[in-house]
C-alpha cells in the first residue's frame, strides 16, 4: 500500500473530520434538549390535534358542500389576482430598492416591510381611510367613476395584496442583490437599453427568486383574515374567503371549521415543501 494511502487517515483533514463526527454524535445537553422538545411539541401538537379531530368519514361530503367550494373558489381567485397585482407593482419596486440609490431609500425599504409587522386589522382600517367612500382616494373614485372598493371582491384583492406584497419585494430584492450585475453591464455595453436589459437579462437571472416570492405572496394572500374582514367584510360568495369561512363556522359547526382549517393546512404544507430546496439548505 502506498505511503500516501497509509497516512491518508492521519492527516489534519482526517483528524478534523473525525473531530466533527465525534462532536456531532455527542449527547445533547439536557438543558437544551428539554426546551427544544417542548418547543417542538408546542408547534406540532396543535396540528396533530387538528388531524386527530378531523371527521375523516364525512370529509368528502363536507369538502363538496356549496359553502366550502364557494369559499375555496373565491380564495383561489382573489389570492391569484392579488399575487398578479403584487408582481406588477412589487418587482419594479424591488428593482428600485436593489439597483438604484436615492435619498430616503432606507425609509422606503422600512415602509415596504411595515405590513409584515402591522396588525392586519390596522391594515384594514388604513385601507378604509384611503379607499373607502369617504377616503382619500375612494371618495374621488366613487364620485368620478362610481367605483366602490370596500365590501367587494376587489376589496378582498386589495386587502390581500397589501399584506402579501412585502414577501414578494423582499424575495425579489434579495435575488437581485445576489445576481451578478456584470451581465447587465455587458448588455449595456452592447447597446441594450435599461428596459431591454431588465427584460432580457435581469428577469431571467432572478426568475427563481421571483417565483419563490410569488409563491410566498400567494400563500400569505390565501390565509389573510384581519385586513379582509375589516376592509371587505364577510359576505358569502362575494368576500367570504376560506379564513373568514373558518371563523364563521366556529360559531355554527365545529367539524366544518376543522375541515376548512385542514384545507388551509394542506396548502401551507405544500407551499413549504415546494420551497424547501430554495430556502432550506441541506446539511
DAHU-V161064 format. One record per pair of residues at least 4 apart in sequence whose ideal C-beta (glycine too) atoms are under 6 Angstrom apart, sorted by the first residue. I is the first residue (numbers start at 1). J is the second residue. Records with the same first field share a line. If there is no record, write none. Layout:
I: J, J
This chain:
1: 5, 6
9: 14
28: 32, 33
30: 34
32: 36
40: 44
41: 45
44: 48
50: 261
53: 258
54: 258, 262
55: 255
58: 62
62: 259
63: 68
70: 237
71: 240, 242, 245
74: 78, 241
75: 79, 222, 241, 242
78: 156, 157, 160
79: 218, 221, 222
81: 157
82: 157, 160, 161, 164, 221
83: 214, 217, 218
85: 161
86: 90, 161, 164, 165, 168, 217
87: 91
90: 165, 168, 169
91: 172
93: 169
94: 169, 172, 173
95: 99
96: 100
97: 109, 173
98: 173, 176, 177
104: 108
112: 166, 169
113: 166
114: 118
115: 123, 162, 163, 166
116: 166
118: 122, 123
120: 163, 226, 227
121: 226, 230
123: 162, 163, 227
124: 227, 230, 231
127: 131, 231
128: 132, 231
129: 135
130: 135, 136, 137
131: 135, 137, 138, 149
132: 138, 150
133: 138, 142
134: 139
135: 139
138: 149
140: 144
141: 145, 147
142: 148
149: 154, 155
150: 155, 231
151: 232, 233
153: 238
155: 231, 232
156: 228, 232, 239
159: 227, 228, 231, 232
160: 164, 221, 224
161: 165
163: 224, 227
164: 217, 220, 221
166: 170
167: 216, 217, 220
168: 213, 217
169: 173
171: 209, 212, 213
172: 209, 210, 213
175: 206, 209
176: 206
179: 205, 206
183: 201
184: 197, 201, 202
187: 192, 197, 201
192: 196, 197
196: 200
197: 201
198: 202
199: 203
206: 210
212: 275, 278
213: 217
219: 271
223: 243
224: 228
225: 243
227: 231
228: 232
229: 234, 244
232: 239
233: 239
234: 240, 244
235: 239, 240
236: 240
240: 244, 245
242: 260, 264
245: 249, 260
246: 257, 260, 261
249: 253, 256, 257
250: 257
275: 279
276: 280
